[in-house]
Amino acid sequence: SLFDSPEERYLKARQSVQRFTVTQLGKCCSDTENNLPRYVVHSYNFFLFPSTWGVMDVEFALSASSIQFLSRYGFDYNKFLKDGIPYMNEVQEKILSQHLLAGSCKVSSALDRDVLKKAIDEVTCWIAAAEEEETLILQDLSGYQMFEVQLVLRRALQNVWTQPLGDKKVMVKKVSPQQRRLLENSPYDYCQKELILLSARGFTNLFQALVKAKKPLVGHNMLMDLMHLHDKFYRPLPESYKEFKRNIHNLFPVLIDTKTVTKSIWKKSPFPRVSNLLEVYMVLCSSNLNPEDPACPVIALASDCSRYAEKKSPHEAGYDAFLCGSVLLKSAHLLLCRSTDDAVKADPSFSQYLTVLAEYLNKVNFIRGGVSSINFSGEDAPCQYPPALVVHVQGWPGLNERQIYQEFEALCRFDVRRLSKNQFILLSNKLKYVKLVLRDYKHHPHLRVSVYRHWRHSPRVNCLLQVSGVVALWSVLAFVLGGAPCCSF
């Protein structure tokens, strides 16, 4: 809604982020080649799945329309469910760490319980007749099962030792009590708490590396992305919008939203107005944009990312990350060319691009709301919309916001909010719609439309005026009825 303040929108989006999971995340990084305006791009696509180790068992919702949308673009749900990389935030990691220290790691998954039971039965039958130093190989263990099987067997049987062999296998060895004590104190034990936490953190390890690097973080329409990054890999989203902004700025001091950048370019240029990331990329790659510009950055996919060079893969996270980085470079070059009268002759550096992008840094696009962008390093600037309209309803009882919206929907688009019992505010981002409604509803029998004036229509102002009027009236009455004091000599 255009009425949404950043705080209101954040609380709405927070509920959504807390319900849903991240299925895929794309990361793209690049280096210049031989100090030329040529960027070699490495693009990565990660399938993610919430950590299910021990006590961790996250519930999340699936949207039918989202599943349908992703299926249309070839999303691999088997890879997401079976091979998704685990992740956890700091709160979840603390809980897991406490359970590991207490030795009380319970197994949440019914599937994992079945795998554990089978492994224990197999080892129990084997160990009765086994000699010391004999080994048994357990197979077909995946992910956390390799850790869980080892911890359970070590806790249940004092005369065994375990060691992962890779490729979903664990070696079980019968040992003496003395050898067991030596192995437990070995620095090469693969079941140490730190190694288990490292595995359980999964993708969060990469997130923490990105935070530590303090490189500019680039996205397209990235508010929801930032909220998911905070919630899934850092800490649960706070209730406070200001705290969320502060946390993100501490994690990523430099943010660049290509949606914010390209919106500004579209306003100043005669290019087609597009918002879809792939369409934006195609427009910026157009030969009409920078004809025969030798300094224009050349973007080449690395050899291990050639699939993206051969085929477009829109809405695959790794490909979208590549598009986003390309849009940034091309937009920055366009802005650099327009910031100087002379043609950009020298090969521009990325630091020069950052200089011309300075006014857009840390300003993340805000879709249809009270501000045009969220400023993560300062105060949010309010939007300058056309004047709001107020609709006064007469002789049409019981009208609600939805019915008012439907009344105007056929003519133009307005957001609606109830002002009082018989009054509604209409807000649009287009002045022509305001003029159209004022003209067409001038003589409507039940709806009287006028421009909203705060001093006249605000319930708070009206209440204040009424209170002030009552107080003034009582003061006058008190003065008249009390009369002037008499003096006697």
Salt bridges, closest charged atoms under 4 A:
ASP4 OD2 - ARG9 NE 2.91
ASP4 OD1 - LYS12 NZ 2.93
GLU33 OE1 - ARG38 NE 2.63
GLU90 OE1 - ARG235 NE 2.89
GLU93 OE2 - ARG201 NH1 2.67
ASP121 OD2 - LYS117 NZ 3.23
GLU133 OE1 - LYS173 NZ 2.97
GLU184 OE2 - ARG180 NE 2.83
ASP189 OD1 - ARG154 NH2 2.99
ASP231 OD2 - LYS232 NZ 3.20
ASP293 OD2 - HIS333 NE2 2.64
ASP304 OD1 - HIS42 ND1 3.81
GLU316 OE2 - ARG307 NH2 2.59
ASP380 OD1 - LYS245 NZ 3.17
GLU407 OE2 - HIS444 NE2 3.93
ASP415 OD1 - ARG368 NH2 2.87
ASP440 OD1 - ARG439 NE 2.77
